[in-house]
Amino acid sequence: AQQRAKRINQTMWDEATGFYYNVDKKTHTFTFKKENDLKREEIIGFLPLWAGIAGDDQAKRLLKKLTDPKKFWRQYGGPTLAADDSYYNPKGYWNGPVWIQWDYLIERGLLDYGYKNEAKEMVDRVAANMIAQLKKDHNFWELYSPDEQWAGFHKTYIWAGLITRMMMDVEHAGKK
């Protein structure tokens, strides 16, 4: 695990931008077809917080990017792709919506690094849209818009029930 963490930090962390990116599996660079074309700010760039492998300085830089309203700090949660990316689509299938299970992992990472207030605010944002949708149609949805009260694609998705765990996590984090 320590060797893998070291490789992730050496290979996927970009010091210039302060973010973790996908890399080409053959070259281990941020380039697939065009130079740096893999440097897309996606939600997976925050997973090193959940995995506990980001250093404190890296965590601070990730937090700054996460809480930037032009990127990931959207009205109703953290999108899968930064909102300032040209492919961002808050109602698309992957390039923008909130997927509860991903925001849960980020929330856990925030708590583990001591960012309790930010974790709570993130949960409150996600919950606001989910509660509105539950009142409207009584369903948990596969994904939610980070920018407006909208949910889509498949309904009755059990993983959306993670919101209750997220709410419990932030409530109990303040009591430790």
LINURQUI-V222118 format. One record per pair of residues at least 24 apart in sequence whose ideal C-beta (glycine too) atoms are under 6 Angstrom apart, sorted by sequence separation. I is the first residue (numbers start at 1). GAP is how many residues later the second one is. If there is no record, write none. Layout:
[[I/GAP] [I/GAP]]
//
This chain:
[[20/25] [78/25] [19/26] [77/26] [20/28] [78/28] [130/33] [127/36] [43/37] [42/39] [41/41] [18/43] [123/43] [99/44] [123/44] [97/46] [98/46] [123/47] [5/48] [77/48] [98/48] [76/49] [77/49] [120/50] [119/51] [63/52] [76/53] [59/54] [91/54] [50/55] [90/55] [90/56] [90/57] [116/57] [50/58] [101/58] [104/58] [43/59] [50/59] [100/59] [107/59] [46/60] [49/60] [100/60] [101/61] [100/62] [104/62] [111/62] [49/64] [79/67] [77/69] [76/70] [74/72] [75/72] [74/73]]
//
